[in-house]
Amino acid sequence: MKKGSLIFLLAGFLAVFFCMSFEKADAQRKAFLAFGGGPTGGTFNYFANGMAIYLGRHIPNLDMSSEGSGGSGENLRRINAGQIDYGIVYSGDAFLGRRGELPNDTTKYDKVMTVAYLYGAPAQLVVRAGDNITSAKQLAGKRVAVGNAGSGAALSAERFFRHIGIWDEMTPQFLGYSPAASAFRDGHIDAFWVLVGYPNASVIEAATQSRISLVDVHKDALETGFYDEYPFYAKVTIPGGTYRNVDNPVDTFQDSTFWCAGSGVDEDIVYESVKTIFSPAGLQHMLTAHGAAREMSIENGLTGASVPIHPGAYRFWTEQGLDIPEELKP
């Protein structure tokens, strides 16, 4: 082979090599993450969309997409399977899922880790004011929408109604929040359950179309030992005037809503993500996404956490001086 041809061939090889190296470096720098939200009309969607948009805009070389889902239960399973990277999950579902104690599901979802507390999600049981229902036990024999199948709302509803002894006596309807409000308006169901920050758009919709009442489920929970069996729930009061014609405060219980990540998500990406969202500008952005983000703060960052913290989030929270229990350390 002539010397000139050899040099030309060598140059060609080097060009291909450097192109491949640059492409590989670009691929390593560019990250594509999926964020699991929830059903249409639910607070999960507002939060997932808000965070995905903000992170995609403010973290270099990060592309983030928000995906609708059935809610907490589906996000738990998809994070664990590596189908999504981030997702919103209730503390109770993460806790029971890690132990393999979800209803009809003994799988141990141990690849789902805590990133940050977002807001409290109170159970809101909506009935018609004229039906004079003052206890959830009175819904035996009734048609009750409990949330999408696989959602955190549906899981919590089954957990609660089974505990008080009427799950098998009522007719659960697996409807998302907006469809439930429509079905309630049209008389196809007698009540509907949401587990979400207040005020909720679907409950507001129902209150504008019918005269509603909220059931005091805290009383039923307290009388039946619900809190003893499920310690991740806590009493909360929905202020009077939150919804039209519901003038008095209503006691209920709430789960804690968490931003979670898969254990395989890069530590540096998680660190930059939580640092970005919990910056003053990030928190202000989240308030524009949904009013429930008023609960997000450095001080509340791990309130109600029930499963170990992702190493990237652990680095951030320890830098903020939070005292982290041993059982939550990665």
N, C-alpha and C positions, 0 to 999 in steps of 0.2 A: 504493500500500500504506500502510495506517495506520502511524503511528509505533510504536504498541504491538506490532503484529504484526511489524514490522521488528526491534524489540529482541528479541522472543521468538525469532524465527528466528536472529538473530545469536548469541543465547545458546545455542541448540541446536547451532549449528555449532562454537562454542567448546568445548562439552561433549564433542562427538564428537572434536574435535581433541585435547583433553587426554587423553581416554580412550585414544585411539590412541597418543599419545606415551608414556603410562605403560605401556601394554601392550608397546610397542616397547622401552622401557627395561628392563622386567622380562625380556623375552626376551633382551636383551643381557646382563643380569646372570646369568641362569640358563643353565648349560652342561650339556649331556647328552653324556656320553662313554661309549664302549664299550671294554672291556678284554678282549683275547683271551687265553684261557688254554690249555687243552690237553685231552687225552682223560681220561675217568674213570679214577681211580686213579693219575694222574701228578702229579708235583710242581708242574707248571705251574698246574694247577687250584687247588691250595692257595694258591699265591702270588697268582694273579690275583684269586681270591675275597677273600683277606686284604687286598690293597691296595685293591680296589674298595670294600669295606665301610668300611675306615678312612678313605679319601679322601672318600667320600660323607658320612661322619659329621662330619668335621673341617674341610672346606673349605666356607665358605658359598656357597650358590647353585650347588652342583655336584651333579649326579645322575650316579652311576657304576654301570654294570651290567657284570658279568663274564659272558663268553660262552665256552662250551666250543668247542673246535676240534680239528682234527687235530694241532695242535702248531706247532712252530717254522716250518716251511715255509709252512703255511697262514696263520699270523699275519703272516709277512713279506709275502705277497702281498696280504692284506687290508688291512694298514696302508698299503702302497704305493698301493692302489686307493682309499683313503679310506673303506673300509667299517667299519673300527674305528679308534680313535684311539690306544690303547695296546695293546701286546701283548708277549709273552715270546718272544724269538728267540735262538737260539744265535749266538754270535759268528761261527762258521764259516759259517753260512748267510747272515748279514748280509754278510759279507765277499765270499763267492762270488756272492751274489745281486746285489750292487752292481756286480760286474764282468761279470754276465751269464754266469756259469760254473756254474750249478747243473745237475745231471744232466737232460738232455733239455729244458732251458729256458734260452734265450739272452736272456730278458728282463732288462733292467737295472733292479733295484729300488732306485732312487736317491732315493726319498722317505722312506726308513726311517732314522731317526736314533737315536743312543744317548741313553739317559737315565741308566741306572745299572747297575752290576754287581750281580747277585743272589747267585749261587753257582756253584760248579763242578759240571759234570754229567759224571760218569765213565761210560764205557761199561761195562756189566755183561753179560757173556755167560754165561747160565745153561745148564748141561747136567746130566745125571744122573751122580751120582758113579760109579755102576757101569759107565758107558760108557767110562771111562778116557780121556776126551778132554782132551788137554793143549795142543793148538794149534787155533786157529780153522781152519787148513787141513784138519783132519780132518773138517770139516762138509761137505765135498764129497759130494754125493749125499744129503744130509740135508734134512729139513724144518725151516726156521728162521723163527720169527716175528720180524719186524724193526720192528714198530711200525705205526701207522696210515699209510695212504698219504698222502703230503704232510707227514708229521711230521718233526721234526728227527731223531728216532730212526731213521726209515726212510732219510732222506737220508744220515745218518752211516754206517748199516749198509751201504748200497750203495757209498758212497765207500770204506769199509774193505775190504769183501769183494771189490770189483772190483780194488782195489789189490793185494791178496794173491793174486788170480787165481782165485777160486772162485765169484764171484757167478753166473756162467752155469752152474755145475755143481751148485749147490744149489737147493732149491725154497723161495724166500722166501714167507712168509705175512704179509700185511699186517693184523696184528692189534694192537689196543691192548694196554696192559699187563695189565689184569685179564683180558680174554679169552685172552691168551697164557698166563697162569698156569693158567687153567682147561683150555686145550687141552693144556698140558704135563702136567697132572695126569692127563688122560684118555688120554694117549699119542698124541694126534693130531699132535704136533710133537716134534722131537728136541731142540730148543734154543730159547731166546728171548733177544732182545737188548733192553736198555733203556739209554737215555742220560739219566740222571737222578741227582739227589742221593741219597746213601745215608743210612740204610737206606730202601729202597723197599718200599712196601706189597705190591706184586705179587711181588717176590722173596721177601719174608717169607712170603707166602701159599704160594708154591711150596715153600719150605723146610720148611713145617709139614706138607706133604702128600707130599713125596718127599725122598729124600736127594739134595741138590744139590751141585754144584761150580761154581766160577767159573773161567773160562778166563783165563790170563795173556795178554791181547791186546797188552800192551806189548812183549812179546818178538817177536811177529809183526810189529808196527809197526816196531820197531827194525831187524829183520833185512831188511825190504823197503824201507826208506827212506821210510816213510809220513810221518814228521815233516818230512822235507825238502820233500815236495810240499805238505803241509798244515801250515804253521808255527803255526797257531792252536791246534793240539792240544798238550798237554803231559802228561808222565808223572804219574801219581798212584797212591797205594797205598791200597786199601781194607783197613782194619785187620781182623786176625783176630777172630772172634767177632761180627762185624757181623751175620752170618746164622747160623742154626742149622746146626751140623755143619761150617761153614766156619771151621776153627780157625786157619788160617795166613793171614798177609796175602797179598793178591793184587795184583799190579801190573797197571795198565791205563792208559788215557789219558783225558783229559777235555777237553771244550769248556767255554767260559765262557757262562753263561746271563745274558742281558741284558733289562732292561726297556727297550723301545724305543717311540718315538712317531713319528707321521707328521709330516712337515716342516710341514704346514699347521695343526697344533694350536697354539692360542694360546700365545705365549711366557710370559705371566704365569701361565696355568693350569699349564703344565709346571713353572715355577719353584716355585709354591706346592705342587704335588704332590710333587716330590722333597724339598722342604724339610720337608713334613709327614711323609713316610714315614721320612726319615733323622733325624728328631728322636729324642731318647732314648725318648719314649713310643711313637713309631711303630716303632722297631726292636724294642722289647719286644713290641709287638703282633704283629709279624711272626714272632717266635720262637714265639708261641703258635699261629701258622698252620702253621708247619713248621720242624722242627729245622735244616734246611739254611740257614735265615736267619741262623744263627750267623756266617756268612761276611760278612754285610752290615755295612758300616761306612763312615765317612767316608774312612778311609785306603784302603780297597779299592774306593772308589766307581767307578773307571774301569779296574780291573784287566782286562786282556785285551780292551779296546775295540778294534774293528776298523773302525768306520765313524764319520763325523763326528757330533759331539754336537749335540743340539737346542739352539737358542739359550737357551731357558729353563733347561735343565739346565746349560749352559755358565756362565750367570750364577751359579747356585748353587755349582758346583764351584770356580769361580775365587774366590768369596767364602770358600771353605773352604781356599784356599791350595794346591790341587792344581796340579801342573805339567803342563800339557796340551800334547802334541806338536802341531806345526803341522798335520799331516795330519788331526787330529781336530777342529780348530777349525771352527765352522760358517761 
